[in-house]
Amino acid sequence: MCRRFSLAADLPEVTQYFQISKVMFPYRHRFNISPTQTVPVVLQSGGERILDEYRWGLVPFWGKDSLNADLYSVHENSAYWRVVERQRCIIPCSGFYYWRQAGKKSYPMRAILRTRGIFGVAGLYDIWKNSRGEQYRTCTLLMTRANELIAEFDARMPAILEQSEAEAWLNSETTEVEALARMLRPYNPARMNVYPVSPLVNNDLNDTSDCIKEMDLKVAWVKN
């Protein structure tokens, strides 16, 4: 399960990469995004792409909170499938965190592209109001099998989309499950890298650039 990620890119880079037309909130760098916090999401609305902000942890109107989801699992639930068909989004990301076990201790590692550029993770969202009129705007990251690099940490990893796949993923006319599933494959490990970072990421109150700085692993062990 992915429980931490970062978006350390400047806004112009984000809007250019995802071809954003409108930004609906005050954008800022996010170095340690945690569950239940708001996260930037790319949506298709009225023929244009917008960057908005949703709570991480999908709370569909009929179900329970979900940080990460699997396409085939949600396909088995007919109510969830409505979300898959009509409410897909892309979650901008520049790296996600895992923890390496060493005996009884664990140490944070950051997984990034070798280019150190941003990428998009396939996601789902839902919007609804409860009986008191309170609006819920939530999202989740879709998972796929871990590649050889991430398999050390987990059996699954976020489903990273190729930039060329964004149009099809956001297009509501794409509803065939196999066509969607083909986009949710393990990312090429040769195009990724992992490195140790500060134990600062263990605390979700820490959200500074120090969270993404590469750290000497021996120093990280001493500080942990």
QUIHUNOR-V81895 format. One record per residue. N is the residue number from 1. RES is the residue in three letters. SS is DSSP state (a for helix, b for strand, c for the rest). PHI is phi in degrees with one decimal (999 if undefined). PSI is psi in degrees with one decimal (none if undefined). Layout:
# QUIHUNOR-V81895
N/RES/SS/PHI/PSI + N/RES/SS/PHI/PSI
This chain:
# QUIHUNOR-V81895
1/MET/c/999/136.9 + 2/CYS/c/-90.8/117.6 + 3/ARG/c/-118.9/4.7 + 4/ARG/b/-154.8/140.0 + 5/PHE/b/-153.4/175.6 + 6/SER/b/-136.2/155.9 + 7/LEU/b/-137.6/91.6 + 8/ALA/c/-100.8/14.3 + 9/ALA/c/-87.9/150.5 + 10/ASP/c/-71.4/155.3 + 11/LEU/a/-57.9/-44.1 + 12/PRO/a/-57.2/-37.1 + 13/GLU/a/-65.6/-40.6 + 14/VAL/a/-65.7/-47.9 + 15/THR/a/-66.3/-34.8 + 16/GLN/a/-71.8/-45.6 + 17/TYR/a/-62.5/-41.7 + 18/PHE/a/-99.8/4.7 + 19/GLN/c/54.5/52.4 + 20/ILE/c/-79.3/134.5 + 21/SER/c/-96.5/-35.1 + 22/LYS/b/-135.6/140.4 + 23/VAL/b/-113.5/122.2 + 24/MET/c/-99.6/7.3 + 25/PHE/c/-154.4/163.3 + 26/PRO/c/-71.3/104.4 + 27/TYR/c/-72.3/144.9 + 28/ARG/c/-151.0/159.4 + 29/HIS/c/-63.3/144.1 + 30/ARG/b/-129.6/115.5 + 31/PHE/b/-102.0/-12.4 + 32/ASN/b/-153.8/73.4 + 33/ILE/b/-80.8/129.6 + 34/SER/b/-121.1/159.7 + 35/PRO/c/-54.3/144.5 + 36/THR/c/77.1/-9.5 + 37/GLN/c/-80.0/161.5 + 38/THR/b/-79.4/145.4 + 39/VAL/b/-134.6/149.8 + 40/PRO/b/-69.1/140.0 + 41/VAL/b/-135.8/146.3 + 42/VAL/b/-100.8/125.7 + 43/LEU/b/-125.5/154.5 + 44/GLN/b/-101.9/121.9 + 45/SER/b/-145.3/123.6 + 46/GLY/c/59.2/34.1 + 47/GLY/c/80.5/6.8 + 48/GLU/b/-136.0/160.1 + 49/ARG/b/-95.3/134.9 + 50/ILE/b/-122.6/152.4 + 51/LEU/b/-107.9/116.2 + 52/ASP/b/-126.2/-176.0 + 53/GLU/b/-129.7/124.3 + 54/TYR/b/-129.0/160.1 + 55/ARG/b/-78.1/132.4 + 56/TRP/b/-79.6/117.7 + 57/GLY/c/129.8/88.0 + 58/LEU/b/-60.8/125.7 + 59/VAL/c/-119.3/84.3 + 60/PRO/c/-66.1/157.1 + 61/PHE/c/-61.5/-18.7 + 62/TRP/c/-111.5/-3.3 + 63/GLY/c/-137.2/-166.0 + 64/LYS/c/-101.7/168.8 + 65/ASP/c/-59.3/138.4 + 66/SER/b/-141.5/118.4 + 67/LEU/c/-78.4/-42.7 + 68/ASN/b/-129.6/151.3 + 69/ALA/b/-140.3/160.8 + 70/ASP/b/-117.9/132.5 + 71/LEU/a/-58.9/-42.8 + 72/TYR/a/-71.5/-32.6 + 73/SER/a/-65.2/-44.7 + 74/VAL/a/-70.7/-26.8 + 75/HIS/a/-63.7/-28.2 + 76/GLU/c/-73.1/-15.5 + 77/ASN/c/-105.5/114.7 + 78/SER/a/-63.4/-34.8 + 79/ALA/a/-68.8/-38.7 + 80/TYR/a/-67.9/-32.3 + 81/TRP/a/-63.5/-29.0 + 82/ARG/a/-59.7/-38.5 + 83/VAL/a/-66.1/-42.6 + 84/VAL/a/-63.1/-41.0 + 85/GLU/a/-68.5/-41.6 + 86/ARG/a/-116.2/-15.5 + 87/GLN/c/-129.8/59.3 + 88/ARG/b/-95.7/147.1 + 89/CYS/b/-141.3/174.2 + 90/ILE/b/-122.6/134.6 + 91/ILE/b/-106.5/110.6 + 92/PRO/b/-63.4/142.8 + 93/CYS/b/-153.3/150.5 + 94/SER/c/-124.5/-0.6 + 95/GLY/b/172.3/150.9 + 96/PHE/b/-131.1/157.8 + 97/TYR/b/-106.3/142.7 + 98/TYR/b/-133.3/169.3 + 99/TRP/b/-120.7/128.3 + 100/ARG/b/-90.4/126.7 + 101/GLN/b/-83.4/134.2 + 102/ALA/b/-138.8/93.6 + 103/GLY/c/69.5/-125.7 + 104/LYS/c/-91.7/-1.8 + 105/LYS/b/-106.9/160.6 + 106/SER/b/-133.7/148.8 + 107/TYR/b/-132.0/132.9 + 108/PRO/b/-71.8/139.9 + 109/MET/b/-128.7/147.5 + 110/ARG/b/-113.6/127.7 + 111/ALA/b/-99.9/127.8 + 112/ILE/b/-137.9/171.6 + 113/LEU/b/-78.2/150.6 + 114/ARG/c/-62.7/-26.5 + 115/THR/c/-74.1/-13.2 + 116/ARG/c/62.0/20.6 + 117/GLY/c/-90.3/177.1 + 118/ILE/c/-83.2/165.7 + 119/PHE/b/-152.2/170.5 + 120/GLY/b/-115.4/136.8 + 121/VAL/b/-105.3/132.8 + 122/ALA/b/-61.7/136.0 + 123/GLY/b/-143.6/171.4 + 124/LEU/b/-127.8/155.1 + 125/TYR/b/-140.8/163.9 + 126/ASP/b/-148.4/148.5 + 127/ILE/b/-132.8/126.7 + 128/TRP/b/-159.6/167.4 + 129/LYS/b/-119.9/143.0 + 130/ASN/c/-85.6/-175.4 + 131/SER/c/-64.8/-18.9 + 132/ARG/c/-93.2/3.8 + 133/GLY/c/82.9/9.7 + 134/GLU/c/-80.4/129.7 + 135/GLN/b/-89.2/136.0 + 136/TYR/b/-110.9/121.2 + 137/ARG/b/-123.5/101.0 + 138/THR/b/-131.4/162.5 + 139/CYS/b/-147.0/167.0 + 140/THR/b/-144.2/153.6 + 141/LEU/b/-90.4/137.9 + 142/LEU/b/-87.5/144.1 + 143/MET/b/-108.7/160.0 + 144/THR/b/-141.6/179.5 + 145/ARG/b/-63.0/144.2 + 146/ALA/c/-69.3/142.4 + 147/ASN/c/-80.3/-178.2 + 148/GLU/c/-63.7/-27.8 + 149/LEU/c/-75.2/-42.0 + 150/ILE/a/-84.8/-19.6 + 151/ALA/a/-58.4/-23.4 + 152/GLU/a/-60.8/-30.7 + 153/PHE/c/-103.0/-32.2 + 154/ASP/c/-161.3/159.6 + 155/ALA/c/-82.0/-13.7 + 156/ARG/b/-129.9/161.4 + 157/MET/b/-145.0/160.4 + 158/PRO/b/-59.1/142.3 + 159/ALA/c/-82.0/97.9 + 160/ILE/b/-80.2/125.7 + 161/LEU/b/-90.4/143.4 + 162/GLU/c/-68.5/149.5 + 163/GLN/a/-57.1/-34.5 + 164/SER/a/-71.3/-13.7 + 165/GLU/a/-92.9/-6.6 + 166/ALA/a/-59.5/-43.0 + 167/GLU/a/-60.5/-47.8 + 168/ALA/a/-66.1/-39.3 + 169/TRP/a/-65.8/-38.7 + 170/LEU/a/-83.5/-11.8 + 171/ASN/c/-77.0/115.4 + 172/SER/c/-66.5/-14.7 + 173/GLU/c/-78.4/-13.2 + 174/THR/c/-86.0/104.4 + 175/THR/c/-125.8/-9.6 + 176/GLU/c/-73.1/123.2 + 177/VAL/a/-59.5/-37.7 + 178/GLU/a/-67.9/-36.8 + 179/ALA/a/-64.6/-39.5 + 180/LEU/a/-69.2/-42.7 + 181/ALA/a/-63.6/-31.8 + 182/ARG/c/-62.6/-24.3 + 183/MET/c/-82.8/-13.9 + 184/LEU/c/-104.8/68.4 + 185/ARG/c/-115.6/159.1 + 186/PRO/c/-57.8/135.3 + 187/TYR/c/-75.8/147.2 + 188/ASN/c/-57.9/115.6 + 189/PRO/a/-64.1/-24.5 + 190/ALA/a/-68.2/-16.7 + 191/ARG/a/-98.3/9.4 + 192/MET/b/-126.9/166.4 + 193/ASN/b/-148.6/153.7 + 194/VAL/b/-128.0/146.6 + 195/TYR/b/-149.1/155.1 + 196/PRO/b/-74.8/144.0 + 197/VAL/c/-129.1/175.7 + 198/SER/c/-67.6/147.4 + 199/PRO/a/-62.5/-3.9 + 200/LEU/a/-53.9/-31.7 + 201/VAL/a/-69.2/-12.6 + 202/ASN/a/-67.4/-21.0 + 203/ASN/c/-109.1/117.8 + 204/ASP/c/-70.8/-4.4 + 205/LEU/c/-80.7/-16.6 + 206/ASN/c/-86.6/119.1 + 207/ASP/c/-143.7/62.2 + 208/THR/c/-125.8/169.5 + 209/SER/a/-63.8/-16.9 + 210/ASP/a/-62.6/-23.9 + 211/CYS/a/-67.4/-26.6 + 212/ILE/a/-104.8/-0.2 + 213/LYS/c/-71.7/136.8 + 214/GLU/c/-67.0/139.6 + 215/MET/c/-127.2/143.1 + 216/ASP/c/-62.0/124.7 + 217/LEU/a/-60.4/-33.3 + 218/LYS/a/-65.9/-37.2 + 219/VAL/a/-67.3/-41.3 + 220/ALA/a/-60.5/-40.2 + 221/TRP/a/-65.3/-39.3 + 222/VAL/a/-65.4/-39.6 + 223/LYS/a/-79.7/-17.7 + 224/ASN/c/-78.3/none
